[in-house]
Amino acid sequence: MKITKYIHSCLTFEQDGFKLLVDPGNYTFAEGRVKPQDFADVQAIIITHIHPDHLDMDNLKKIIALSKAPIYTNKQVAEALRKQGIDSELFTDGKRMFGKMEFMAMPVTHMPLLDSPIPEMTGYIINGNILHPVDSFQTELTKIENIELLVLPVMAPFCNELQVTAFADAMRPKNILPVHDGYAKEFFVKARHANYVKHFAAIGTRFLQAPSATLADGTQVVFKFGF
């Protein structure tokens, strides 16, 4: 098998001539380095949940037009796709073969997010020894044994280093593939700041942003190097 990681949480899995795409989200395409044309040859697409960093509707349409690949997902995502005129097939539990790759789907619980409802989310065990928990650190997952490769979120608004390592320590995989690290990108920091602005405005607190801001008493705050 060959696994290719793109920006953030976008992955492709290839084995014996079959190529499957997982979670082409908006951060994947934000810098223009990754394009829908890069996925013209995929034969199946999995969307794990509805969050835009895992589901970029506009670019997904372009990928489908190029590849004609079927989409496999859960009910919440399928409904959102249906409203955009996109067909999909439900795959939320049990096993399915994609070429010679075995994917076992299971419901997993997304980590809590600020001012955001918890989405329906599907995780996968691939070929019996690769765990993709998506954005979940739920305790039940740590009971899965003999994991060769753990696909591990390492940066997110929902976690810190202690949570990341505690989950992986409990899993004790032989290898870790870091994902969900768009947080290191400028566009991701901007998105999180925007979320803070909205949250704190509701209680009358101003979240200061670059390039500068002036307080009520005349104090000026300058962001010398952006953020």
C-alpha positions in Angstrom: 0.0 0.0 0.0 1.0 3.6 -0.6 -0.4 6.4 1.5 0.1 10.0 0.4 -0.6 12.9 2.7 -1.6 16.2 1.3 -2.2 19.5 3.3 -4.1 19.1 6.6 -6.2 15.8 6.7 -6.4 14.9 3.0 -5.0 11.4 2.2 -4.9 9.0 -0.6 -4.6 5.2 -0.2 -3.3 3.1 -3.1 -2.9 -0.6 -3.5 -2.8 -2.9 -6.5 -4.0 -0.2 -8.9 -6.8 1.1 -6.8 -6.6 4.7 -5.5 -9.0 6.1 -2.8 -9.2 9.7 -1.6 -10.1 10.7 1.9 -11.3 14.2 3.1 -10.3 16.7 0.4 -11.1 19.8 2.6 -10.8 23.5 2.1 -7.4 23.8 3.8 -6.0 21.3 1.4 -6.6 23.7 -1.5 -6.0 27.0 0.3 -2.5 27.7 -0.9 -3.1 26.6 -4.5 -0.3 23.9 -4.3 -2.9 21.1 -4.4 -5.5 21.2 -7.1 -8.6 19.1 -8.0 -6.7 17.8 -11.0 -4.3 16.0 -8.7 -7.2 13.6 -7.9 -8.4 13.0 -11.4 -7.4 9.3 -11.2 -9.1 8.4 -7.9 -11.6 5.5 -8.0 -13.4 6.2 -4.7 -13.8 9.0 -2.3 -14.5 8.9 1.5 -15.8 11.9 3.4 -15.5 11.4 7.2 -17.6 14.3 8.4 -19.2 17.6 7.4 -16.6 20.1 8.6 -15.2 22.2 5.7 -11.6 21.3 6.5 -12.6 17.8 5.5 -15.2 18.6 2.9 -14.6 21.3 0.3 -17.9 21.1 -1.7 -16.7 23.2 -4.7 -13.5 21.3 -5.2 -15.2 18.0 -4.5 -17.5 18.7 -7.5 -14.5 19.3 -9.6 -12.8 16.1 -8.5 -16.0 14.1 -9.2 -16.3 15.7 -12.7 -12.7 14.6 -13.5 -12.7 11.2 -11.8 -16.3 10.0 -11.9 -15.5 8.4 -8.5 -18.3 7.4 -6.2 -18.5 8.9 -2.7 -18.9 7.0 0.5 -19.9 8.8 3.7 -22.4 9.1 6.6 -26.0 10.4 6.7 -25.2 14.0 7.7 -22.6 14.4 4.9 -24.9 12.6 2.4 -27.7 15.0 3.1 -25.4 18.0 2.5 -24.2 16.4 -0.7 -27.7 15.7 -1.9 -28.6 19.4 -1.5 -25.8 20.1 -3.9 -27.0 17.5 -6.4 -24.2 15.0 -5.5 -25.0 11.3 -5.0 -23.3 9.3 -2.4 -23.5 5.9 -0.7 -23.7 5.3 3.0 -20.8 3.6 4.7 -20.9 4.0 8.5 -20.2 0.5 9.8 -19.1 -2.9 8.7 -16.4 -3.8 6.1 -16.1 -2.9 2.5 -13.4 -3.7 -0.1 -12.0 -1.0 -2.3 -10.0 -3.0 -4.8 -7.9 -5.2 -2.5 -8.0 -2.7 0.4 -10.3 -3.5 3.3 -11.9 -0.6 5.1 -13.9 -1.2 8.3 -16.1 1.8 9.2 -17.2 2.7 12.7 -18.9 5.7 14.3 -16.4 7.9 16.2 -17.0 10.9 18.4 -15.5 14.2 17.3 -13.6 16.1 20.0 -15.6 19.1 21.4 -15.2 22.4 19.5 -15.9 26.0 20.6 -19.5 27.1 19.8 -19.9 24.3 17.4 -22.2 21.2 17.4 -20.6 17.8 17.3 -20.9 16.3 13.8 -21.6 12.8 12.8 -18.2 11.3 12.0 -16.9 8.0 10.7 -13.5 6.5 11.4 -11.8 3.5 9.7 -9.5 0.6 10.3 -7.7 -0.1 7.0 -6.4 -3.6 6.1 -6.8 -4.6 9.8 -3.8 -2.6 11.1 -4.1 1.1 10.1 -6.4 3.2 12.4 -7.8 6.5 11.1 -9.7 8.0 14.0 -10.2 11.2 12.2 -10.8 14.0 14.8 -11.5 11.6 17.7 -9.5 10.6 20.8 -12.3 8.6 22.4 -11.1 6.0 24.9 -12.8 3.1 23.2 -10.4 3.4 20.3 -7.4 2.8 22.6 -8.6 -0.8 23.1 -7.9 -1.6 19.4 -4.8 -3.8 19.3 -1.9 -4.4 16.8 -2.1 -1.1 15.1 0.8 -0.7 12.7 0.0 2.9 11.7 -2.0 5.5 13.6 -3.3 8.5 11.6 -3.0 11.1 14.4 -4.4 14.7 14.5 -1.5 16.7 16.0 -2.8 20.3 15.8 -6.3 21.5 16.3 -8.5 23.9 18.3 -9.8 20.7 20.0 -6.5 19.4 21.3 -3.1 20.1 22.8 0.1 18.1 23.0 -0.9 16.4 26.2 -4.1 15.1 24.7 -2.4 14.0 21.5 0.3 12.1 23.2 -2.0 10.6 25.9 -4.2 9.1 23.2 -1.2 7.8 21.2 0.6 6.5 24.3 -2.5 4.5 25.1 -2.8 3.2 21.6 0.9 2.3 21.4 1.0 2.0 17.6 4.2 1.1 15.8 4.1 4.2 13.6 2.3 7.5 13.6 1.3 9.6 10.5 0.7 13.2 11.7 -2.3 14.9 10.2 -4.7 17.8 10.9 -1.7 20.1 11.1 -3.0 23.0 8.9 -2.9 24.9 12.2 0.7 25.6 11.3 -0.4 27.5 8.2 -1.2 31.2 8.1 -4.7 30.7 6.7 -5.6 28.4 9.6 -4.5 30.9 12.2 -6.7 33.5 10.5 -9.7 31.2 10.6 -9.2 30.5 14.3 -8.8 34.1 15.1 -12.1 34.8 13.3 -13.8 32.2 15.5 -12.5 33.9 18.6 -13.6 37.3 17.4 -17.2 36.0 17.0 -17.2 34.2 20.3 -15.9 37.0 22.5 -18.0 39.7 20.7 -21.0 37.9 22.2 -19.9 38.9 25.7 -18.7 42.4 24.7 -15.0 41.6 24.5 -12.9 42.6 21.6 -10.3 40.1 20.2 -7.5 42.2 18.8 -6.2 41.5 15.3 -3.3 42.6 13.0 -2.0 45.0 11.8 -2.9 47.2 14.8 -5.7 48.1 17.2 -6.4 51.1 19.4 -8.0 50.7 22.8 -10.6 53.0 24.3 -8.0 54.8 26.4 -5.8 55.5 23.4 -3.4 52.6 23.9 -2.2 51.2 20.6 -1.4 47.5 20.0 0.8 46.7 17.0 1.3 43.3 15.5 4.8 43.6 14.2 5.0 40.3 12.4 1.3 39.6 11.6 -0.2 37.4 14.2 
